């Protein structure tokens, strides 16, 4: 049997390696205030477990819950001045973290309708807003939301970070475009329904591998009138391997800032289309930092 060549991304850093948490929560449909409080408790608990926590991911449309989409416009808000942005920026500033969360976005003064968006906020404010490109056609999504077009990549902590939302993970293009633009970490709020939980996990791993990036996704969990959500989101390394281990709703993993570049050098840069440089039968790599 051919030997699988994998990298050990542990490294030997002299300072604590940064960590990311995926918080797989069960938001209450339409209860924005209650959902913000739920997120605050979970984020504080994750920060208490892992002091080096740098990034947190919450589910898709977390502020109002992925439920009753026909009425989601009632909870749409400004990406920069809305209730959730103000709340999460304040919490990020207090805890020294960056938070990615899903919400329905209304652009003030625009006739574009409502977007299924994700914000990345940090201690200094809103860092990036991503609008879901690939809208699901087996739910009312494609009738309720306007698809997005932009893909921002921003500096957050020791990484260049991009966002994706749920069904975007079903396609290689978003993750690969993020990597081509310089991202090495993708944060992906999701509300991936059953019975396709296995495909959610496979899609997360595949998007990490085919972009050569870290990818962290958090899924909505629970039984709702329209759907059941059961698959836990996790953190995946540039080699596609799952890194996080769950403890309740949270999956936490530490990240090595040098791992994406190192993995592409070992495995082959799939973005550039060059072949891999590893040879079957080599000793497994002991370090890639």
C-alpha positions in Angstrom: 0.0 0.0 0.0 1.3 3.4 -0.9 2.4 5.5 2.1 0.5 8.7 2.7 2.8 11.7 3.1 1.6 14.1 5.7 3.0 17.1 7.5 3.2 17.7 11.2 2.1 21.2 11.6 2.8 21.4 15.4 6.0 23.5 15.0 8.2 24.7 17.8 7.0 28.2 18.4 8.4 30.2 21.3 5.1 32.0 21.7 1.6 30.4 22.1 0.3 29.4 18.7 -3.0 31.2 17.8 -6.2 29.2 18.1 -9.6 29.2 16.3 -12.9 28.0 17.7 -16.0 26.8 15.7 -19.1 27.2 17.9 -21.9 24.9 16.6 -24.9 26.6 18.3 -28.7 26.4 18.1 -30.0 30.0 17.6 -33.6 30.8 18.5 -35.6 31.7 15.3 -36.3 35.4 15.3 -34.8 36.1 18.8 -31.8 38.3 18.0 -31.2 39.5 21.5 -31.3 36.0 22.9 -29.0 34.7 20.2 -26.4 37.4 20.9 -26.4 36.4 24.5 -26.0 32.7 23.5 -23.0 33.6 21.4 -21.5 35.7 24.2 -21.7 32.8 26.7 -20.2 30.4 24.2 -17.3 32.7 23.2 -16.4 33.5 26.8 -16.3 29.8 27.6 -14.1 29.1 24.6 -11.8 31.9 25.5 -11.6 30.5 29.1 -10.7 27.1 27.7 -8.1 28.4 25.2 -6.4 31.7 26.2 -4.6 31.9 22.8 -8.0 32.0 21.1 -7.7 34.4 18.2 -10.7 33.7 15.9 -14.3 32.5 16.6 -16.8 31.2 14.0 -20.6 31.2 14.5 -23.2 29.6 12.2 -24.9 31.1 9.1 -27.7 33.6 9.7 -26.9 33.2 13.4 -28.5 36.4 14.6 -32.0 35.3 13.6 -31.5 31.6 12.9 -31.7 29.7 9.6 -35.5 29.3 9.8 -38.6 30.8 8.3 -36.6 32.5 5.6 -39.6 34.1 4.0 -39.6 36.5 7.0 -35.9 37.0 7.3 -36.1 40.5 5.9 -37.6 41.6 9.3 -34.2 41.0 10.9 -32.0 42.4 8.2 -29.5 45.1 9.4 -26.5 47.1 8.3 -23.2 45.3 8.2 -21.4 48.1 10.0 -24.0 49.9 12.1 -26.4 47.1 12.9 -27.2 45.7 16.4 -25.1 42.6 15.9 -22.1 44.5 14.5 -22.0 46.8 17.5 -22.5 43.9 19.9 -19.8 41.7 18.5 -17.2 44.5 18.0 -17.6 45.4 21.7 -17.1 41.7 22.7 -14.2 41.3 20.3 -12.5 44.4 21.8 -13.0 43.1 25.4 -11.7 39.6 24.7 -9.1 40.4 22.0 -10.6 38.1 19.4 -12.0 38.3 15.9 -15.5 36.9 15.4 -17.1 35.6 12.1 -20.9 35.3 12.2 -23.8 35.1 9.8 -26.6 37.6 9.6 -29.2 38.9 7.0 -27.8 42.2 5.6 -29.7 45.1 4.3 -27.6 47.8 2.5 -29.0 51.2 3.5 -30.2 53.2 0.4 -29.8 50.2 -1.9 -32.5 48.4 -3.9 -30.5 45.2 -4.0 -32.7 43.5 -1.4 -31.3 41.3 1.4 -28.0 39.4 1.4 -27.1 36.2 3.3 -24.0 37.7 4.7 -21.1 37.0 7.1 -19.2 39.6 9.1 -15.7 39.4 10.4 -15.3 41.8 13.3 -12.3 42.5 15.5 -11.3 44.8 18.4 -11.1 47.7 15.9 -14.5 47.2 14.2 -15.9 45.4 11.2 -13.0 44.0 9.1 -14.9 42.4 6.2 -18.4 41.6 5.0 -18.9 38.7 2.7 -22.2 38.1 0.8 -23.0 34.4 0.0 -22.5 33.7 -3.7 -24.0 30.3 -4.1 -27.7 30.3 -2.9 -29.4 27.0 -2.3 -32.3 26.2 -4.6 -33.9 23.5 -2.4 -34.9 26.1 0.2 -36.4 29.6 -0.3 -32.8 31.1 -0.2 -32.6 31.8 -3.9 -36.0 33.7 -3.8 -35.2 35.6 -0.6 -31.6 36.7 -1.0 -29.5 38.5 -3.6 -26.3 36.7 -4.4 -23.0 38.4 -3.6 -20.1 39.0 -5.9 -17.1 40.3 -3.9 -14.6 38.2 -1.9 -12.6 40.4 0.5 -9.3 39.1 2.1 -8.2 41.0 5.2 -5.4 40.8 7.8 -6.7 39.5 11.2 -4.1 38.3 13.7 -1.3 36.4 12.1 -3.3 35.3 9.1 -4.9 36.7 5.9 -8.5 35.8 6.3 -11.4 35.2 3.9 -15.0 34.3 4.5 -17.4 31.8 2.9 -21.0 30.8 3.8 -22.3 27.3 3.9 -23.2 26.1 0.3 -20.2 28.1 -1.0 -18.2 25.1 0.4 -19.9 22.8 -2.1 -17.8 24.5 -4.9 -14.0 24.7 -5.2 -14.1 28.2 -6.7 -14.6 30.4 -3.6 -11.9 28.7 -1.5 -9.4 28.7 -4.4 -10.1 32.3 -5.3 -9.5 33.2 -1.6 -6.2 31.4 -1.7 -5.2 33.1 -5.0 -5.9 36.4 -3.4 -3.5 35.6 -0.5 -5.8 34.1 2.1 -4.4 31.3 4.3 -7.5 31.0 6.6 -11.1 30.7 5.6 -13.9 31.1 8.2 -17.2 29.7 7.1 -20.5 30.1 8.9 -22.9 27.4 7.9 -26.4 25.9 8.3 -25.9 22.6 6.5 -28.9 20.4 6.7 -29.4 16.7 7.2 -29.2 14.2 5.6 -26.1 15.7 4.0 -24.0 16.0 7.2 -21.4 13.7 5.7 -21.1 15.8 2.6 -20.6 18.9 4.8 -17.6 17.4 6.5 -16.2 16.2 3.1 -16.7 19.6 1.6 -14.9 21.3 4.4 -11.9 18.9 4.1 -11.9 19.2 0.3 -11.9 23.0 0.3 -9.0 23.1 2.7 -7.0 20.6 0.6 -7.7 22.1 -2.8 -6.9 25.6 -1.6 -4.0 24.6 0.7 -5.5 26.7 3.5 -6.8 26.3 7.0 -10.6 26.2 7.0 -12.9 26.6 10.1 -16.6 26.2 9.8 -19.4 26.3 12.4 -22.8 24.8 11.7 -26.2 25.5 13.1 -27.4 22.5 15.3 -30.9 21.4 16.2 -34.3 20.5 14.8 -36.3 23.4 13.3 -39.7 23.5 11.5 -38.1 23.4 8.1 -35.0 21.2 8.6 -32.8 19.2 11.0 -29.1 20.2 11.5 -26.8 17.7 13.0 -23.3 17.8 11.6 -20.7 19.6 13.8 -18.4 22.0 12.0 -14.6 21.7 12.7 -11.2 23.1 11.8 -9.3 21.6 8.9 -5.6 21.9 8.0 -4.1 22.6 4.6 -3.7 18.9 4.1 -7.5 18.4 4.5 -7.1 16.7 7.9 -9.5 17.6 10.7 -7.6 19.3 13.5 -10.2 20.2 16.1 -11.7 18.0 18.7 -15.2 18.8 19.9 -16.1 19.5 23.5 -19.9 20.1 23.5 -20.7 22.8 20.9 -17.1 24.0 20.4 -14.3 22.6 18.3 -10.9 24.3 19.0 -7.6 23.9 17.2 -4.3 25.8 17.1 -2.9 27.1 13.8 0.7 27.4 12.5 1.0 30.6 10.4 3.7 28.9 8.2 1.8 25.7 7.5 -0.2 26.7 4.3 3.0 27.8 2.5 5.0 24.8 3.8 2.2 22.3 2.8 2.1 23.7 -0.8 5.8 23.2 -1.0 5.6 19.6 0.2 2.5 18.5 -1.5 2.5 20.7 -4.6 1.0 24.1 -5.3 -2.4 23.2 -6.7 -3.2 26.8 -7.3 -0.2 27.1 -9.7 -0.9 23.7 -11.2 2.6 22.4 -10.4 3.1 18.8 -9.5 3.9 17.6 -6.0 7.5 17.3 -4.9 7.1 14.5 -2.3 8.0 11.0 -3.2 6.1 7.9 -2.2 8.1 6.0 0.3 9.8 9.0 1.9 9.8 9.2 5.7 6.9 11.3 7.0 7.7 14.9 7.6 8.4 15.6 11.3 8.0 19.3 11.1 6.5 21.9 8.8 6.8 25.2 10.6 
